[in-house]
Amino acid sequence: MKKENFSSKWGFILAAAGSAIGLGNIWRFPYLCGQYGGLSFILVYLLILIFICNPLMVSEIAIGRTSKSNCIDAFKVIGSKIGMKHLGWWSFFGGWCAVIGVIMCLSFYFLVAGWVLYYFLEALSGKLLFINQENLPVEFENLTQSFSIQYTCGLIFLLVTALIILGGVKKGIEKTSLYLMPVLFSIFILLSLRSLTLDGSEKGLHFLLHLDTHYLGFSENGFQWMILFETITAALGQAFISLSLGFGILLVYGSYFSAKENLFRAVRHIEIFDTLAALLSAAIIIPAIFAAGISAQTGPGLTFISLPLVFQKLAGGYFWSLAFYLLLILATVTSTISIFEMLTNLFIDKFDFSRFKAALYVLFISLIGFTAVAASFSGVWDIKIFGRDIFTLFDWLASTYSATIVSLTMALFIGYRAMKPIIHNIRHSAPVTDRFTRYFLITLRFVAPLGLGLLLILAIIK
């Protein structure tokens, strides 16, 4: 079949940024800021973004654009051009691991998407504003124990995602991103302005702008390496989840990206949009919870347990709660279509399926995984693997191991074997200086593997 492409540079940028801007930004980034000292976490995150994630993003997109292939065959296409051997190993660790990770993501992501839809409907009905503070944790617990509610809400998200994918790259993914992203950032800005004008919000702003050196390892008892490592690994994991690194998504989007467009500039725009979304999320949530007298270290329950209390105390709380959960819905949709498309592309490219047939196969795979996750998490199917329900297991394996292994493989593949064809592809549209080439080489050969290896080791130890 003829390879589809994005119709414009901005179509690619907004689609890739939409993939990055999801629950990782709005749900995960703020509570990690709360747990790791606000500005301390943000600074570590930005340094990782610049020195590790930027070269990895360029690498993953460049592999897709150079090969014009799916995530499994991309390594074989590039490797065969330069006479590499043992390409099956590269395809396994760089391709099949990404496929396994994405299947796990599809299985559990729609469960969380279902929670978002449920809370949006609760906000729309006005019920969310009348739940007592003591009953907010019970409300969330009741949701997570109900298979029927979680499954119905998640299924709606899944079907909407499949319909968008059926529209193709230009009419489905690109068009959706072009419409949703401006709305997304309009709501971001509106909510952040409101949050920063709340009485007591200055305490939250001070928390975000205050450098707590304890989380950087400095203490009265000397330097604490483990505290610094914990902050680094939290920021590194967040950066990978936030930017969709190591899932083959950027590789697939890169295969749709014109060789005439400046890759450096596109990556820079994606990172700016993603970082802006993360910082705006923190600016929305942290000042608001401080204004409501809630601890910044509430943790993962911040979005679904603590924030409803904030909306109850706000003038016009109905409007603000509706706007916030609509923001979550839009961010979730732009992420689910990228995850879904990665597998759809595999079936189209590798097995020569039509887009309709490929999307149906992915829908079927997603339904099986999602059903198992929802049944396990709600207690309908009482199964635990390594002491974890399927939801927790898939989340742990995909975000910690799969994405890290794939990114490590890509770094080593380009750093030690395929630097020339990748640099050649980048040079089509952007000047590549000797200084950048050295930086690129050092990062991919040493810096990124060291950081990724550290992440894997600490994950195993924990």
C-alpha positions in Angstrom: 0.0 0.0 0.0 1.1 3.6 -0.7 2.7 5.1 2.4 0.7 7.9 4.0 2.4 11.1 5.2 1.5 14.1 7.2 0.5 17.0 4.9 2.5 19.6 6.7 5.3 20.2 9.3 2.7 21.4 11.8 0.5 18.4 11.3 3.5 16.2 12.4 4.5 18.5 15.3 0.9 18.8 16.7 0.3 15.0 16.3 3.6 14.1 18.0 3.1 16.8 20.7 -0.5 15.5 21.2 1.0 12.0 21.8 3.3 13.4 24.4 0.7 15.6 26.1 -1.5 13.1 27.9 -2.2 11.9 31.4 1.6 11.8 32.0 1.7 15.6 31.9 -1.6 16.5 33.6 -1.9 13.6 36.1 1.6 12.4 36.8 3.9 15.5 36.5 2.2 17.6 39.2 2.1 14.9 41.8 5.8 14.1 41.2 6.6 17.8 41.6 4.8 17.5 44.9 6.7 14.5 46.0 10.2 15.6 44.9 10.4 19.2 46.0 8.9 21.3 43.2 11.6 23.3 41.5 14.2 20.6 42.4 12.3 18.0 40.4 11.6 20.5 37.5 15.3 21.4 37.1 16.4 17.7 37.1 13.6 17.0 34.6 14.7 19.9 32.3 18.3 18.8 32.4 17.3 15.2 31.4 15.1 16.6 28.7 18.0 18.6 27.2 20.9 16.2 27.5 19.3 12.7 27.2 15.7 13.0 25.8 16.5 15.4 23.0 19.0 13.2 21.2 16.8 10.1 21.8 13.8 11.9 20.3 15.9 12.9 17.3 17.1 9.3 17.0 13.7 7.7 17.2 12.1 10.0 14.7 15.1 9.8 12.4 15.0 5.9 12.4 11.4 6.1 11.3 12.1 8.8 8.6 15.2 7.0 7.3 13.6 3.6 7.1 10.1 4.6 6.1 9.1 1.4 7.8 7.4 -0.1 10.9 9.1 -0.4 14.3 10.2 -4.0 13.8 11.6 -3.8 10.2 13.1 -0.3 10.6 16.3 -1.7 12.1 16.6 -4.3 9.3 16.0 -1.7 6.6 18.7 0.6 7.9 21.1 -2.2 8.9 21.0 -4.0 5.6 22.0 -0.8 3.8 25.2 -0.6 5.8 26.0 -4.3 5.9 25.1 -5.0 9.5 24.7 -8.6 10.7 22.5 -10.1 13.5 19.7 -7.7 12.7 17.2 -10.0 14.3 18.5 -9.0 17.8 18.1 -5.3 17.0 14.6 -5.8 15.8 13.7 -7.9 18.8 14.9 -5.4 21.5 14.1 -2.3 19.5 11.0 -3.4 17.7 9.2 -6.4 19.3 9.8 -5.0 22.8 8.1 -1.8 21.7 5.1 -3.8 20.3 4.8 -5.7 23.6 5.0 -2.4 25.6 2.3 -0.7 23.4 0.0 -3.7 23.7 0.3 -3.4 27.5 -0.3 0.4 27.3 -3.4 -0.1 25.2 -4.7 -2.6 27.8 -4.3 -0.3 30.8 -4.5 3.2 29.3 -8.2 2.8 28.4 -9.0 1.9 32.0 -7.5 5.3 33.2 -9.2 7.0 30.2 -12.5 5.5 31.6 -11.9 7.2 34.9 -11.4 10.5 33.1 -14.6 10.1 31.2 -16.5 9.1 34.4 -15.3 12.2 36.3 -16.1 14.4 33.4 -19.7 13.1 33.4 -19.8 13.5 37.2 -18.7 17.1 36.7 -21.2 17.6 33.9 -24.1 16.4 36.0 -22.9 18.6 38.9 -22.7 15.7 41.3 -19.0 16.1 41.8 -19.5 19.4 43.6 -21.8 17.8 46.3 -19.7 14.9 47.4 -18.5 15.3 51.0 -14.7 15.5 51.6 -14.8 12.2 53.5 -16.6 10.5 50.6 -14.3 11.6 47.8 -11.9 8.7 48.4 -14.9 6.4 48.7 -16.2 7.7 45.3 -12.9 6.9 43.6 -12.7 3.5 45.3 -16.3 2.6 44.2 -15.4 3.5 40.7 -12.3 1.3 40.7 -14.3 -1.6 42.1 -17.0 -1.4 39.5 -16.2 -3.5 36.4 -19.3 -2.3 34.5 -18.7 1.5 34.9 -15.0 1.3 34.2 -15.5 -1.0 31.2 -18.3 1.0 29.7 -16.4 4.3 30.0 -13.1 2.8 28.7 -14.9 1.1 25.8 -16.4 4.5 24.7 -12.8 5.9 24.6 -11.6 2.8 22.7 -14.2 3.1 20.0 -13.7 6.8 19.5 -10.0 6.2 19.1 -10.6 3.5 16.6 -12.9 5.7 14.5 -10.2 8.5 14.4 -7.6 6.0 13.3 -9.9 4.8 10.5 -9.7 8.3 9.1 -6.0 7.8 8.3 -2.9 9.9 8.9 -4.2 13.1 7.3 -7.9 13.0 7.8 -7.8 11.2 11.1 -4.7 11.8 13.2 -3.5 15.1 11.7 -7.0 16.7 11.5 -7.9 15.7 15.1 -4.6 17.1 16.4 -5.0 20.3 14.5 -8.4 20.9 16.0 -7.8 19.6 19.6 -4.4 21.0 20.4 -5.4 24.7 20.2 -8.4 24.0 22.4 -6.2 22.0 24.8 -3.8 24.9 25.3 -6.6 27.4 25.6 -8.0 25.4 28.5 -4.5 25.0 30.0 -3.9 28.8 30.0 -7.4 29.6 31.3 -7.2 27.1 34.2 -3.6 28.1 35.2 -4.6 31.8 35.3 -7.5 31.0 37.5 -5.5 28.8 39.8 -2.8 31.4 40.3 -5.4 34.0 41.3 -6.9 31.9 44.1 -6.5 33.1 47.7 -3.5 31.2 49.2 -2.2 30.1 45.8 1.0 32.0 46.4 2.1 29.3 48.8 1.8 26.8 46.0 3.7 29.1 43.6 6.4 29.5 46.2 6.6 25.7 46.5 7.1 25.3 42.8 9.7 28.1 42.6 11.6 27.1 45.8 14.7 25.0 45.3 14.7 22.3 48.0 18.2 21.0 47.9 17.3 18.0 50.0 15.9 16.3 46.9 19.2 17.0 45.1 21.0 15.0 47.8 22.3 17.8 50.0 21.6 17.4 53.8 23.1 18.2 57.1 24.5 14.7 57.4 26.4 15.0 54.1 25.6 14.2 50.5 22.8 11.5 50.1 23.3 9.8 46.8 20.2 7.6 47.0 17.9 10.7 47.4 19.5 12.2 44.3 19.1 8.9 42.4 15.5 8.7 43.4 14.8 12.2 42.1 16.7 11.5 38.8 15.0 8.2 38.2 11.5 9.8 38.9 12.3 12.6 36.5 13.8 10.2 33.9 10.8 7.9 34.0 8.5 10.9 33.8 10.4 12.3 30.7 10.0 9.0 28.9 6.3 8.6 29.6 5.7 12.3 28.9 7.5 12.3 25.5 6.3 8.9 24.4 9.9 7.8 24.1 10.7 4.1 23.6 7.2 3.0 22.5 7.9 3.1 18.8 5.3 5.9 18.4 7.7 8.6 17.4 9.4 6.1 15.0 6.0 5.5 13.3 5.2 9.2 13.2 8.7 9.8 11.9 8.0 7.4 9.0 5.1 9.7 8.0 7.3 12.9 8.2 8.7 14.5 5.1 12.5 14.3 4.6 12.3 18.0 3.5 11.3 19.2 6.9 13.8 20.3 9.5 13.9 17.6 12.1 15.8 19.6 14.8 13.2 22.4 14.6 10.3 19.9 14.8 11.7 18.1 17.8 12.3 21.5 19.5 8.7 22.5 19.0 7.4 19.1 20.3 9.6 19.5 23.4 8.5 23.1 24.0 4.8 22.1 23.7 5.2 19.1 26.0 7.3 21.0 28.6 4.8 23.9 28.6 1.9 21.5 29.1 3.7 19.9 32.1 4.6 23.2 33.7 1.1 24.6 33.1 -0.4 21.4 34.7 1.8 22.0 37.8 0.7 25.7 37.8 -2.9 24.6 37.7 -2.8 21.9 40.3 -0.1 22.8 42.9 -1.3 26.4 43.7 -5.0 25.1 43.7 -4.3 22.4 46.3 -2.3 24.8 48.5 -5.2 27.3 48.3 -7.5 24.5 49.5 -5.2 23.4 52.3 -4.3 20.0 50.7 -0.8 18.5 51.0 1.3 18.7 47.8 2.5 15.1 48.6 -1.0 13.6 48.2 0.4 11.4 45.4 -1.4 9.7 42.4 -4.9 10.3 43.9 -4.4 14.1 43.4 -6.5 14.4 40.2 -9.4 12.1 41.2 -9.6 12.6 45.0 -8.1 15.9 46.0 -9.0 18.2 43.1 -12.8 17.7 43.3 -12.5 19.3 46.8 -10.7 22.3 45.3 -13.6 22.8 42.8 -16.1 22.6 45.6 -14.5 25.6 47.2 -14.2 27.7 44.0 -16.7 30.3 42.9 -18.0 28.9 39.6 -16.7 25.5 40.6 -19.0 23.8 38.1 -17.4 25.6 35.1 -13.8 25.0 36.4 -14.3 21.3 37.1 -15.9 20.8 33.7 -13.0 22.6 32.0 -10.4 20.6 33.9 -11.9 17.2 33.1 -12.5 18.2 29.5 -8.8 19.1 29.4 -8.0 15.6 30.6 -10.3 14.0 28.0 -8.7 16.0 25.1 -5.2 15.1 26.3 -6.1 11.4 26.7 -7.6 11.2 23.1 -4.5 12.7 21.5 -2.4 10.1 23.4 -4.6 7.0 22.7 -4.7 7.7 19.0 -0.9 7.6 18.8 -0.7 4.4 20.8 -3.4 2.8 18.6 -1.7 4.0 15.4 1.6 2.4 16.3 0.1 -1.1 16.1 -2.1 -0.2 13.1 0.9 0.9 11.2 2.6 -2.4 12.0 -0.3 -4.4 10.5 -0.5 -2.2 7.4 3.2 -2.0 6.7 4.4 -5.6 7.6 1.3 -7.6 6.7 -0.1 -5.4 3.9 -3.5 -5.0 5.6 -5.9 -2.3 4.6 -6.3 0.4 7.3 -9.8 -0.8 8.1 -8.6 -4.4 8.6 -5.5 -3.3 10.6 -7.6 -1.1 12.9 -10.1 -4.0 13.5 -7.2 -6.3 14.5 -5.8 -3.6 16.9 -9.3 -3.0 18.3 -9.7 -6.8 19.0 -6.2 -7.0 20.7 -7.1 -3.9 22.8 -10.4 -5.3 23.8 -8.9 -8.5 25.1 -6.2 -6.7 27.0 -8.5 -4.0 28.3 -11.1 -6.6 29.4 -8.5 -8.5 31.3 -7.1 -5.4 33.0 -10.5 -4.1 34.0 -11.6 -7.4 35.3 -8.4 -7.9 37.3 -8.3 -4.3 38.7 -12.0 -4.3 39.8 -11.7 -7.7 41.5 -14.0 -9.6 39.1 -11.0 -11.7 38.1 -8.9 -12.3 41.1 -5.5 -12.9 39.6 -2.1 -11.5 40.7 1.3 -11.9 39.0 4.4 -11.1 41.0 2.0 -9.8 43.6 0.5 -7.3 41.2 -2.9 -7.1 39.5 -2.7 -6.9 35.7 -3.2 -3.2 35.6 -0.2 -2.5 37.9 1.9 -5.2 36.3 1.4 -3.8 32.7 2.0 -0.2 33.8 5.2 -1.3 35.6 6.5 -3.4 32.8 5.7 -1.0 30.0 6.9 2.3 31.6 9.9 0.9 33.4 11.3 -1.9 31.3 9.9 -2.0 27.8 10.4 1.8 27.1 13.8 1.8 28.7 15.0 -1.3 26.8 13.8 0.1 23.4 15.4 3.5 24.0 18.6 1.9 25.0 18.6 -0.3 21.9 18.0 2.8 19.7 20.8 4.7 21.4 23.3 1.9 20.9 22.1 1.1 17.3 22.8 4.7 16.2 25.7 5.4 18.5 27.7 2.4 17.5 26.4 1.2 14.2 24.1 3.5 12.2 25.3 7.0 12.8 26.2 7.7 9.1 22.8 7.0 7.5 20.9 8.8 10.3 23.1 11.9 10.1 22.8 11.8 6.3 18.9 11.8 6.6 19.0 14.7 9.1 21.3 16.7 6.7 18.6 16.6 4.0 16.7 19.3 5.8 19.0 20.8 8.5 22.6 21.8 8.9 24.6 19.3 11.1 27.7 20.8 12.6 30.7 18.8 13.8 30.0 20.0 17.3 26.5 18.5 17.2 27.7 15.2 15.7 30.2 14.9 18.6 27.5 15.7 21.2 25.1 13.3 19.5 27.7 10.5 19.5 28.8 11.0 23.1 25.1 11.1 24.3 24.0 8.0 22.4 27.2 6.0 23.2 27.7 7.0 26.9 25.3 9.5 28.5 22.0 7.9 27.5 23.0 4.3 28.1 24.4 5.3 31.6 21.1 7.0 32.5 18.9 4.2 31.1 21.1 1.5 32.7 20.7 3.3 36.0 16.9 3.4 35.6 16.9 -0.3 34.9 19.1 -1.2 37.8 17.2 0.8 40.3 13.9 -0.6 39.0 15.3 -4.2 39.6 16.6 -3.3 43.0 13.2 -1.8 44.1 
